[in-house]
Amino acid sequence: MWYVIQTYGGEEERTADMIRCQISSYFMEECFIPKRERMKKFCGTWNKVEEVLFHGYVFANSNRPEELYQELKIIPKLTKVLGRENAYFFPLNEAEERLVRRIGDKNHKTGVSKIEIDKGKKIRVIEGPLKNFVGDVVKVNLHKREVVVRVEFMGKPVELFMGVEMVKTFV
């Protein structure tokens, strides 16, 4: 099952590295940070860059939540383990885990979606993870080559920024 660990924003990589180094694989199968690819312009050229998808969160896959919870107390950058009980933490529900799986690949990376823009400035997703979330798009920023998708995560609405690449425009 997947569990969410809250840490300081910008410290996700360092916290995940500490967890991987200091906690035995006996307590967890995997520790990861879902990431997204997006297009960013450097010196006039569009390049793919990788960024954290859920800021301030590290994910762990474990079948031993009680023991993992105790082991995580030694990690200094950890702010808290998210859950719904005091004794130990609870896993993401099926819908939340499915959401993270649907937007990412086996390495938990959300790729750039290819889009077309028609004459009426309507976006059509040709391929990529955005295809699953077209109805959830709340904002489009073509200048930054990203769209904002609103989803339910950890019991509240969350906005995810997903990268897009324009392959055709009809103006």
N, C-alpha and C positions, 0 to 999 in steps of 0.2 A: 504494500500500500504506500501511497505517496503522502508525505507530510510536509508542511510548510514551516520554515524557520525564518523569523524576522530578524533582520540585521540593519545596520546603518546604511543609508543610501550611498552608493559609491564604494561600499566595502564588500559587495557580494562575492567578487572573485577571491579576495583575500580570506573571507570567512569560509567559503567553500573549500579552499585549499587547506585551511587549518583543520576543518572537519575531516577531509580526506586523509590528512597526515596523522591526526591524533586519535581517530576513532576506527576501531577494527572493522574489517568487512564482516565480522561475525554479527555486528549490530545493524549494519546497513548494507544494502546491495549497491546503492549508487547515491551519489550526492551531485546535484547538477543545478545549473542556472539556465532557465529558458532564455534564449536570445533571439533577436530578430536581425535580419539583414535589411538594409535600406540603402538607397542611392544618395550620395553626397557629392557635391561639386567641389573639386580641388583644382585650382589653376585652370579653370575653364573646362575641365573634363569630369564627367560623371563616373564615380567609383562606388563599388559595394563596400559598405562598412558594417561591422557587427556591433550591436548594442544590447544591453540588458532589456528584456521584455517586461518583467515584473520588478520594478525598482524596489530595493530593500528586502527582497525575498530570496531564500535559498531553498531548494527542494531536496528531500531525501526519500529514498525508497527503502522501506524496512518491513520485516515481518516480526520484529522485536521492539515494539514502540516503547514499552516501559523501560527496558534496558537502554535503548537509544536516548530516551529523555534524560536519564541519569548521566549518561556519558557526555551529552551535549552541555551539561553545566560547566565543564572545564574549558569551553571555548570562550575566550575573552571578548570577541567582537559580537557575540550573540546577544541580542537584546531580549528576545523571548521566543519560545516555541508556541506557535499558534494552535489553539485547540478549543474544545468546548467543555472541558472538565479540568478540575484542579489536580487530580492524581497524575495524569499524563496527557499527552495530546492525541487528538483524533485525526484520522486520515482525511484527505480531500474526499468529498463524496464522488460517486461515479460520474456525475455530469461534469464536475470540475476537472477531474482527471481526464475525462474524454475531451474536454475543451483544450487542455494543454497538449494532448496527443494529436488532436485534429489540426492545430495550427502549426505544430512543429514536426520535424522529421525524427529519425531514430536518435539523433544527437541533440534533440530538443531545440533545434534552430528553425525559426520561422523565416522562410525564404521570401524573396521579393516576388510579388504578383505582377504579371504582365497585364496591362490594360489598354483599351482603346477608348478614345473620346470622340463621340459623334458630334454632328453639327449643333445639336441642342445642348451641348456640354454634358451629356449623360455618359456615365462611365460604364463600360462593359468589361468584365473580367474575363480574360482569355484563359489564363491558367494561374495556378498558385493558391496558397492558403486562403486568400481573401474570398475565393469562390464560395466557401462555406459560410461566409458572414456578410454577404452583400446587403441583406435586410437590416443588419445591425450597424451599418456605417452612419456615423453622426456628423463627420466633418471630413472634408477633402482638402488637402493642401498640396496642389500640384507643384507649386514652387519648391517645396521641400521634398516632393516625391513620397508623400505618405498620406495615409487615411487613418482616421480614428474610428475604432469599432467599440461599441459599448456592449459588454457582456456581464453576466452574473458570475461573480467569483468570491468565494469565502463569505457568502451571504450578503454581498452588497454589489451594486453596479460598479464596474471598473472600466476605464477607458484604456484600450490597447492601441498603440501606434504601430501600424503595419506599413512596410515599405512597398512602393509600387514603381513600376517601370513602364513608361509610355512607349508602346510599340507602333501605334498609329493614331493620328489625329485627323479628323475630318472637319475642317473649319470653313 
